[in-house]
Each structure stands twice: as structure tokens, then as C-alpha cells.
Amino acid sequence: MERGVFRDRSRAEKTTFGTIINCYLQEVSPLKKGASSEIYRLKAFLRDDPIAQVKMSSLTSKLMASWRDRRLKVVSGSTTNRDLSLMSAVINWARREQGVHLSENPISMIRRPPEGRGRTRRLSNVEEQSLLAALTVPPRDEKGRHTGPSNKWMLPLVSFAIETAMRRSEILRLQWKDVHLEERYVHLSDSKNGDSRDIPLSTRAASILTGLPRHESGRVFPISADSVKKSFERATVRAGLENLRFHDLRHEATSRLAQKLSNVLELSSVTGHKSLAMIKRYYHPRAQDLAKKLD
């Protein structure tokens, strides 16, 4: 203490990692753009992994490496890296703002797994029709019960995503005040990368919005990200589609738009990608489509 090197570790020795995650959930996560996704992931950590019961003072690189290896058995390297980054952010926040003294962040010392290959999943015309059919809300039976999906927002939402290449979070944040049907564009004031942008609407995209009822909340699609995730997963099962995620619709839409917008600057202004490398991750042309251009 006289040398000024003493650090009070009492809070780190009394507080579990789960307690810190809960505090982070209340104070930090709600202020982020991707709040709903981050909250969902952190709650899953609290619910499913014993690491939440470990005292902060006991978090070591060996323990975090074991946690990493457990995650790799159920998710990809890319997802594991995102989870490690989130956990690291929670630990750094605890060190800086919660008085939890750790000599170092244990995650900074462990090896990160290699990123998985980028997804190239495309949606064929037959698959698209099967998916949309699986999302169609049927009429109620004679007893007034639904005999299939009951979420009326999913069919137009998925169709709109395929037409615009918008991210799920961007679609769910879209407000009617930012929809300009006469000029055929929607305005995003706050996208994932922090920039605003105007997204042109195809005739079909404009028609989808025209047919939607206005909700009192002012949101175009007044449903939660979790509802979209679960409804989409159930629809893919009903449609018999394998290995299809909602985000794959952005890949599909970007690839379709690239056939119409050959200028990469025009394409990036629609999709919101800031670099050619990012566009290449989402643009997956089919060989047969490229072959037609060679004729």
C-alpha cells in the first residue's frame, strides 16, 4: 500500500460473473443498437453455462479457454469469436466502471478460433415459394382456430427483406414516418454501421408496404426480433428447407440486386456496405447466371 501498488480484490472475490453480466444487461446493453440480440445472448449465457457461477477473481485464461472449447462444439468459430468479444467487453466494463480488479482480462490471453467460411446459401425460386407458402396465415377453421402460422407480419416482412437486402434490425426499426411511397424509398436514420441511408424500393417492395395496416406504434413491422427468429425457424421446418437463416435473405437479395445494379457504388449505397470486401461476402452469383451473360 505504501508503494501504491495495492489493489482491492474484495469485490472480485465476492462477485460472480453472472452478477456482473446482469448488471451489464441493465446498464449497458439497452443503450446499444443491437440491444435485443445482445440481451438474448447474455441471457443465454446466464441460463445455460456454469461459468456464470464463477467468481470474477477466479476467471483465468484456462477457464475461458475451456469455455471457448465448449462453445466450439455447438457453434461456429465466427459465432464463438463474437461471443468471446462480448464476454471480453463485459469483463473490461467491470474492471473500468465497477471496481472489479483483475490484473488482466483473461480473454485477451487465449487463442481465438479461426473464422468459419462465409455463408454462401442462396434461395432458389422453388425454395422461395415454399418458404412464402409456409408463412401464409391460413383462414381460421370452423372453431375459430388457426391451422397454421398465425403471425400475419412474417410473410410481408420476409418478402420485403428479399426485395431490399435490409438487415433484420433495420426492418424492425423502420417507422412509417420514414417511408416515402410516392418517391419509392425508405430512409434509415441509423443503420448498423452508424450511417443513415435511403433505400430505393422496387415495385414489389412498394406494393408490400402499401398493403400493410398502420400500427399505433408507428413501426412498419411491430414485432420483436425474437418472434421473427422463432417464426422463421418454424417456417423453414414446415417448408422443408435446410440450413437457411433469416440473414441469408440479405445474401440472396444482394446477389439479385447486383444483377440489376452493375455499378458497385450504386449497389453499396443500397446495401450499406462500406467496402468491396464486405460486398463480396454477400454477393454470391450462380455460375449458371454468369454463363448467360457470356452469350
C-alpha positions in Angstrom: 0.0 0.0 0.0 2.9 2.3 0.8 4.3 1.7 -2.7 0.9 2.5 -4.3 0.6 -0.9 -6.0 -2.1 -2.5 -3.7 -5.4 -3.3 -5.5 -8.5 -4.2 -3.5 -9.7 -7.5 -4.9 -12.5 -7.9 -2.4 -15.3 -7.2 -4.9 -13.8 -9.6 -7.5 -13.7 -12.3 -4.8 -17.3 -11.8 -3.8 -19.0 -11.1 -7.1 -19.9 -13.8 -9.6 -19.5 -13.4 -13.3 -23.3 -13.8 -13.6 -23.9 -10.9 -11.3 -21.7 -8.7 -13.5 -23.5 -9.9 -16.6 -26.8 -9.0 -15.0 -25.5 -5.5 -14.2 -24.3 -5.1 -17.8 -27.7 -6.2 -19.1 -29.4 -3.5 -17.1 -26.9 -0.6 -17.6 -25.1 -1.1 -20.9 -26.9 -3.4 -23.3 -30.1 -1.4 -23.6 -28.1 1.6 -24.9 -26.7 -0.3 -27.9 -28.1 -0.6 -31.4 -28.1 -4.3 -31.3 -29.6 -4.4 -27.8 -32.2 -7.2 -28.4 -29.6 -9.6 -29.9 -27.0 -8.9 -27.2 -29.6 -9.2 -24.4 -30.7 -12.5 -25.8 -27.1 -13.8 -26.0 -26.2 -12.7 -22.5 -29.3 -14.2 -21.0 -28.4 -17.5 -22.7 -25.0 -17.4 -21.0 -26.7 -16.9 -17.7 -29.1 -19.7 -18.2 -27.0 -22.3 -19.9 -23.4 -22.1 -18.8 -21.9 -22.8 -15.4 -19.3 -20.0 -15.9 -21.9 -17.6 -14.7 -21.4 -19.0 -11.2 -17.7 -18.4 -11.1 -16.3 -15.6 -9.0 -14.7 -12.8 -11.0 -11.4 -13.4 -9.2 -11.4 -17.0 -10.4 -11.7 -16.1 -14.1 -8.5 -17.4 -15.6 -7.3 -17.9 -19.2 -7.5 -21.6 -18.7 -11.1 -21.3 -17.6 -12.0 -19.1 -20.5 -10.2 -21.4 -22.9 -12.4 -24.3 -21.6 -15.5 -22.1 -22.2 -14.3 -21.4 -25.7 -13.9 -25.1 -26.5 -17.4 -25.9 -25.2 -18.9 -23.2 -27.4 -17.0 -24.6 -30.4 -18.8 -27.9 -30.0 -22.2 -26.2 -30.7 -21.5 -23.1 -32.7 -19.1 -22.0 -35.5 -15.7 -20.3 -35.0 -17.2 -17.0 -36.1 -20.0 -17.1 -33.5 -17.6 -18.2 -30.8 -15.4 -15.2 -31.6 -18.4 -12.8 -31.4 -19.3 -14.4 -28.0 -15.7 -14.0 -26.8 -15.7 -10.4 -27.8 -18.9 -9.8 -25.9 -17.7 -11.5 -22.8 -14.4 -9.5 -23.0 -16.4 -6.3 -23.2 -18.4 -7.3 -20.1 -15.1 -8.0 -18.2 -13.5 -4.8 -19.3 -16.6 -2.8 -18.2 -16.5 -4.5 -14.8 -12.8 -3.6 -14.5 -13.2 0.1 -15.5 -16.5 1.0 -14.0 -17.5 -1.5 -11.4 -14.4 -1.6 -9.3 -13.7 -5.3 -10.0 -10.0 -5.5 -10.0 -8.4 -8.1 -12.3 -4.7 -7.9 -13.2 -5.7 -8.6 -16.8 -8.6 -9.6 -18.9 -8.3 -13.4 -19.2 -9.9 -13.5 -22.7 -7.1 -11.3 -24.1 -4.6 -14.2 -23.3 -6.4 -17.0 -25.1 -6.3 -18.2 -28.7 -9.2 -17.1 -30.9 -10.6 -19.9 -33.1 -10.3 -19.4 -36.9 -13.3 -17.8 -38.6 -15.6 -20.1 -40.4 -16.1 -19.8 -44.1 -18.5 -17.2 -45.1 -22.0 -18.5 -45.8 -23.0 -18.7 -49.5 -26.5 -20.0 -49.0 -28.8 -18.9 -51.8 -32.5 -19.3 -52.1 -33.9 -20.9 -55.3 -37.2 -19.9 -56.8 -38.8 -23.1 -55.7 -37.5 -22.7 -52.1 -38.7 -19.1 -52.0 -42.2 -20.2 -53.0 -42.1 -23.0 -50.4 -41.0 -20.5 -47.7 -43.6 -17.9 -48.5 -46.3 -20.6 -48.6 -45.2 -21.8 -45.1 -45.5 -18.2 -43.9 -49.0 -17.6 -45.3 -51.6 -17.4 -42.5 -54.5 -19.6 -43.4 -58.1 -18.8 -42.6 -59.4 -20.0 -39.2 -61.3 -23.3 -39.0 -64.9 -23.7 -38.0 -63.9 -23.3 -34.4 -62.0 -20.1 -35.0 -58.6 -21.6 -34.6 -55.6 -21.1 -36.8 -54.5 -24.3 -38.6 -51.0 -23.0 -39.4 -48.8 -19.9 -38.7 -50.6 -17.1 -37.0 -48.1 -14.2 -37.3 -49.5 -12.1 -40.1 -46.4 -9.9 -40.2 -43.9 -12.6 -41.2 -45.0 -13.1 -44.8 -44.7 -9.4 -45.8 -41.5 -9.0 -43.7 -39.7 -11.9 -45.4 -40.8 -10.7 -48.8 -39.7 -7.2 -48.1 -36.3 -8.5 -46.9 -35.7 -10.4 -50.1 -36.6 -7.3 -52.1 -34.5 -4.7 -50.3 -31.5 -6.6 -48.7 -32.2 -4.7 -45.5 -30.9 -6.2 -42.2 -33.5 -7.7 -39.8 -32.7 -5.0 -37.3 -33.2 -2.2 -39.9 -36.5 -3.6 -41.0 -37.8 -3.9 -37.4 -36.7 -0.3 -36.6 -38.4 1.1 -39.7 -41.0 3.8 -38.9 -43.9 4.9 -41.2 -42.7 8.5 -41.0 -39.5 7.3 -42.8 -41.5 5.6 -45.6 -41.9 7.6 -48.8 -44.1 5.5 -51.1 -44.6 8.2 -53.8 -40.9 8.6 -54.3 -40.4 4.9 -53.7 -37.7 4.9 -51.0 -37.4 4.5 -47.2 -35.0 6.4 -45.0 -32.8 4.7 -42.4 -31.6 7.3 -40.0 -29.4 4.9 -38.0 -28.1 1.8 -39.6 -25.7 -0.9 -38.2 -22.6 0.9 -39.4 -23.8 4.2 -37.9 -24.6 6.0 -41.2 -28.0 7.0 -42.5 -29.1 6.0 -46.0 -32.0 6.0 -48.3 -33.1 2.6 -49.7 -34.9 2.6 -53.1 -37.9 0.4 -53.3 -38.7 -1.9 -56.2 -42.3 -2.0 -57.4 -42.9 -5.2 -55.4 -41.3 -3.7 -52.2 -43.5 -0.6 -52.5 -46.6 -2.8 -53.1 -45.8 -4.8 -49.9 -45.7 -1.7 -47.8 -48.8 -0.3 -49.5 -50.7 -3.4 -48.4 -49.7 -3.2 -44.7 -52.0 -1.9 -42.0 -50.7 1.1 -39.9 -49.9 0.1 -36.4 -50.4 2.5 -33.5 -46.7 2.3 -32.5 -45.7 3.9 -35.8 -43.5 0.9 -36.7 -43.9 -0.7 -40.1 -43.4 -4.2 -38.7 -44.4 -4.1 -35.0 -42.9 -7.5 -33.9 -39.8 -8.4 -31.9 -36.5 -9.8 -33.2 -37.1 -13.0 -31.1 -40.5 -13.5 -32.7 -39.0 -13.2 -36.2 -36.3 -15.7 -35.3 -38.6 -18.3 -34.0 -41.3 -17.8 -36.6 -38.7 -18.0 -39.4 -37.2 -21.2 -38.0 -40.6 -22.9 -37.7 -41.4 -21.8 -41.3 -38.2 -23.4 -42.7 -39.1 -26.6 -41.0 -42.6 -26.6 -42.5 -41.2 -25.7 -45.9 -38.6 -28.5 -45.7 -35.7 -26.1 -46.1 -32.4 -27.0 -44.6 -29.6 -24.7 -43.4 -31.5 -21.4 -44.1 -31.2 -18.5 -41.7 -33.0 -15.1 -41.9 -29.7 -13.3 -42.6 -29.3 -15.5 -45.7 -32.1 -13.4 -47.2 -29.7 -10.5 -47.2 -27.2 -12.6 -49.2 -29.9 -13.6 -51.6 -31.2 -10.0 -52.0 -27.7 -8.6 -52.5 -26.9 -11.1 -55.2 -30.2 -10.3 -57.0 -29.6 -6.6 -56.7 -26.1 -7.0 -58.2 -27.7 -8.3 -61.4 -29.7 -5.1 -61.7 -27.1 -2.6 -60.3 -23.8 -3.4 -62.0 -22.2 -0.3 -60.6 -20.6 -1.3 -57.3 -21.2 2.2 -55.8 -24.9 2.0 -56.6 -25.1 -1.4 -55.0 -23.2 -0.4 -51.9 -25.5 2.6 -51.4 -28.5 0.3 -51.3 -27.0 -2.5 -49.1 -25.0 -0.2 -46.8 -21.7 -2.0 -47.3 -18.7 0.3 -46.9 -16.1 -1.8 -48.8 -15.8 -4.1 -51.8 -14.6 -6.8 -49.5 -17.9 -6.7 -47.5 -20.0 -6.7 -50.7 -18.1 -9.8 -51.9 -19.1 -11.6 -48.7 -22.7 -11.1 -49.6 -22.7 -11.3 -53.3 -22.8 -14.9 -54.4 -23.5 -15.2 -58.2 -24.6 -18.5 -59.5 -22.3 -19.9 -62.2 -25.3 -20.5 -64.5 -26.4 -16.9 -64.2 -22.9 -15.7 -65.1 -22.8 -18.1 -68.0 -25.9 -16.4 -69.5 -24.0 -13.1 -69.5 -21.3 -14.7 -71.6 -23.6 -15.5 -74.5 
